[in-house]
Amino acid sequence: MRKDFLEKQIDPYDRKSSIALFFSGLFNFYQFAAFEVKQSFLEIIGTYVLEMKKELILALPGFMLCMLPALEDQNGDILKRVEDILVKTEKIVGTSEFYGEMWKAMLRTPRCRLSAIRYLDKRIPKDVTNAMQFRDNKMIYISDYTIKIINREVSLTKDAYKLQRENQMLDPEKDMKMHDYFYFYYPNKTKLVINALISGLSIEESQVYVNRGTLDFMISHMPIHSEINCITERIRLTEQATLAYTKKDFATLNKI
């Protein structure tokens, strides 16, 4: 797959749709591919796909489902390449959009939950103070483009108001507020993030390691005594966590 070939053969709108479908179709490809194929695949992603910035923004849901299972690779060199690709993706699509899509993947796709919660635990700053350090080190990114639906067509536009608001949040002269922290790392927190965590605590499926990873995230990023979650959110998470007692998994019980 080459960028110049795609540009010559397919018109812009069809190209964006085709790439989104292409990534979605690769959901189960990576985990069963041979080592040499994995290397070639990651080379294509790093060399060509990340250059197609607009298409990547539109194809982000499928791209995320394709890359998250790759985080479970046991080869250290390949794992580092996958993590580098995800960091570059965050720079292109923006921090809020990137983590929003990762929370959606965790909520909707059981196969991605373990790798998603581990990545979230590793990459999201634990509190507003840590987030300010990320901001000062220029590790929080905003995208030049916003996805909008105009006349039933999906398009990318430059939203001047949104860009101005995000730049104000990242102003180093101002303190970062809790709202700013939620905006970049926990978008649509009550409906999306809390429900994604509840799905990670679910006992309906065989996901003991997901349960453990979700509890680890809550312990490190959302301590019960902190102000990160409101009382209603704490109750919902606590109720779901206590259901895991029925699994009688020692590590899970210890974390609870």
N, C-alpha and C positions, 0 to 999 in steps of 0.2 A: 504494500500500500504506500503510494507516494503522493505527497501533497500536490505537486504539479500535475500529476495524472488526474487526480480527483477534480482539480480546478478546470481542466480542459474538458472532461467528459460529463460533468454533472453541473446543473445550474445551482446557484447559491442555496436556495431553499431546499431542493432535493438533497444536496450534499450534506446539509446539517442534519436532516432527518435520517439519511442513510448512515451517517457516522454514529448517531445515537442508537440506532438499531444494531449496528455492528458491535458496539460495546456491550449492549444488553445480551447479544447472542454469545458473547465470550464468557458469560457468567461461570459456566462449569469447565471452560477450556483450560485455564491455567493450572489447576490443581492436578490434572491428569496428564499434562504435557511432559515430554522428556526434558532433561536438563538443558540440552542444546537449544531446544525450541523455546524454552523459557528465556534464555539469554537473548535470542534473536527477537522475541516478542518485546522484551523490555527495551531493547535497542531501538525498535520501531517507535515505541511509545515516547522514549526520551528524545529521539532525533526528529520525528515528524509530527506526532500527535500534539505534543506540547507547544509546537509552533502555531498550530491552528487555534488561536486563543478564543475567537468567537465561537467556533464550532465546539470547543471543549466546554465552554460555559453552558451551551445548549444541551450537550451530551453528558453533562455531569452525573445525573442519576445512574445511567448505564455504566459510565466509566467507574464510578465508585463501586458498584456491584462487581465489576470486573477486577478491580485492584485490591479490594479488601481481603478476599481469600488468599491473595499472594503474600499477605503479611504473616501467614502461618508457615511459610517455607522455612525449612530447617537449615538451609545453606546460608551462612552468614553474609557472604558477598552479595548474593541475590537479594536477601532481605534488606541490606543497606541500600541497594539500588531502588527497591520498591519504596522505601521510606523517603529517599531523595526525590523520587517522582511525585509522591504525595505532597511533600513540602513545596515543590515547584508548582504543583497544581493549586495549592492554597494561595500562592502569590498571584496566580493568574486570575482565579475566579473570586478571590476575596475571602477573608477569614469567616465572616458570617455565613456566606453561601456554602463554603466548604464544610464547616461543622454542622450546619443545618442539614445538608444532604447526608452526612455521616450518621446523624441521629435518626434520620428517616430510614436509612438502611438497617440500622439496629432495630427499629420498631417493626419494620415490615418483613425483614428477611432473616429467619432464624439461622441460616447458614453463615451469615456475616456477623452475628452478634459477638462472638468471642473475639475475633480480630478487631472489630470496631471498638468494643469497650476497653480493650487493652491499649489501643492507639489513643483513644480519648483520655484514658488515665495518664498516659505518658506525655501527651502534648498539651492538654489544657492546663493553664496556670491554676493553682489551687485556690486563689482568692484574688480580690481586687488589687492588693499590694503587689502580688506576683504579676498580675496582668499589666500594671503600670510599668514594671520592669521590662516586660515584653514590648510594650509600646515604646519605651525609651530606647530599646535596642532595635526598634523598627522590625519587630517580628509579628505585628498585626497589620493585615493588608486590606485594602479596599479595591474593588473592581471598577474599571472605567465604564463598564456596561451593566445595564439592568435588563432583566427579562421582563417583557410586557406583552400582553395579548391585546392587539389592536385589530378590530374588525375580524375577530376570530382567527387571526394569524399571529403566531408567536414570532416576536422580533426582539432584537437587541437595540437598546437606545441609551443615550447618555442622559441620565437624570441629574440635572444640575443641583436640584434641591437635596437629593439623597447624597450626592458627593460632598456637598457643603456640610451636611449634618454629620456625616461620618468623619470628615476632616476635623470638625469641631470636637468630636469625641476623642480624637487622637492628638489633640493639641497638648504638647508637653508642658505648657504653662498652666494647665488646669488639672485638678485632681480628677481621676477617673471615678465615675459614679457606679453604683451597683447596676443601674440600667445599662450603662455602656458595656459593662462586663457581660451581662446577660445577652446583649445584642450581638456581640461577636462570638461568644462561645456557647450560649444557651438560647438560641433564637426560638421564639414562641415557646418559652420554657414550660409553662403549666400544661399545655396541651401536647407538645411534641416531646420535650426532654423527659418530663416525668413519666409519660406513657412509655417512652423507650426504655427507661430504667425499670419500670414495672414489667415490661416484656422480658427484660434480662433477669428478673427475679422469678419468672414464671416457673411453676413446677409441672406444667402440663406436658412438657417435652423433656427428653433426656439431655439436659444441658447443665450438668453439675458445675463444669468449669466456667460456664457463662454466669451462673449464680455467684460463684466465688469472685469472678472478675467484677461483677456489678457491685457486690458488697465492698470490695476493695476500693472501687471508685467512690462510693458513698462515704466510706470511712475517711478517705484522704481529701475529697473535694466538698463533701456535704455533711460535715459532722452534725449530729443531732442537736447540738447546743448552738450551732452557728446561725447566722441570719440569712444564709443562702436560700433556704426554703421557708415558705410561710407555714403556719401551723397545719393548714389543710394538706399541703404537699407532704409534710412530715408524716402525718397520719396515714396517708395513702401508701407511702413507701414502707412505713413500719408494718402496716397490716399485711402487705404483700410479702415482706421479708419473713415475717413470723410463720407464713405458710410453709416455708422451706424446712421447718422443723420436721415435717412428716417424711422428708427424704433421709433423715438421720445420717447425713454426710458430716463427718467430724469437722472438717475444715470450715464448712458452711456454718455449722452450729457455733463454732468458736468465734467466727466473725460476727454473727448475730449477737 
